[in-house]
Amino acid sequence: MSKYYVYQRAPTAQYPFLHYHYVRTTMPKVHLPNIHHERPLYIYDDVTKAYTPITGFVVEGFSQMY
């Protein structure tokens, strides 16, 4: 019964293919990846099994849409 931010990650030595990283939305902000370097693509709801695209951010008072 949680929601997760879904990040797309580049291939690494451990995972030699494009992969996804899930982080609970309840995680304290200081433990989330830096939004200036890595942005979540979706919010995943494990109850409905739905992926909701993230279309914009508010970063330090500035709105960024894409």
C-alpha positions in Angstrom: 0.0 0.0 0.0 2.6 2.5 -1.0 3.5 4.8 -3.8 7.0 5.0 -5.4 9.0 7.4 -7.5 10.3 5.5 -10.5 13.8 6.6 -11.8 15.3 5.3 -15.1 18.9 4.3 -14.6 21.7 4.0 -17.1 23.6 0.7 -17.5 26.3 -0.1 -14.9 28.8 -2.9 -14.3 26.3 -4.5 -11.9 23.3 -4.0 -14.3 24.5 -3.9 -17.9 21.2 -2.8 -19.2 18.8 0.2 -18.9 16.9 -0.4 -15.6 14.5 1.3 -13.2 14.9 2.3 -9.5 11.9 2.6 -7.2 12.0 4.9 -4.1 9.1 5.2 -1.7 7.4 8.6 -1.8 7.4 8.6 2.0 11.2 8.5 2.1 12.7 11.7 3.8 13.6 14.3 1.2 17.3 14.2 2.2 17.5 10.6 1.1 15.9 11.1 -2.3 18.2 11.4 -5.4 19.1 15.0 -6.2 16.4 16.3 -8.5 19.0 18.5 -10.3 20.8 15.3 -11.4 18.1 12.7 -11.7 14.4 13.1 -12.1 11.6 10.5 -11.6 9.6 9.5 -14.6 6.6 8.0 -12.9 4.8 7.5 -9.7 3.9 3.8 -9.2 1.0 2.8 -7.0 1.3 -0.8 -5.8 -2.4 -1.1 -4.9 -3.7 -0.3 -8.4 -0.5 -1.3 -10.2 -0.7 2.0 -12.1 2.2 4.1 -13.4 1.3 7.9 -13.5 3.7 10.0 -15.6 5.3 13.0 -13.9 5.0 16.0 -16.2 6.5 18.8 -14.1 8.4 19.8 -11.1 8.8 22.6 -8.7 12.5 23.0 -7.9 13.4 25.7 -5.4 10.5 27.9 -6.3 10.8 27.5 -10.1 8.3 25.5 -12.1 9.7 23.3 -14.8 7.4 21.6 -17.3 8.4 19.3 -20.2 
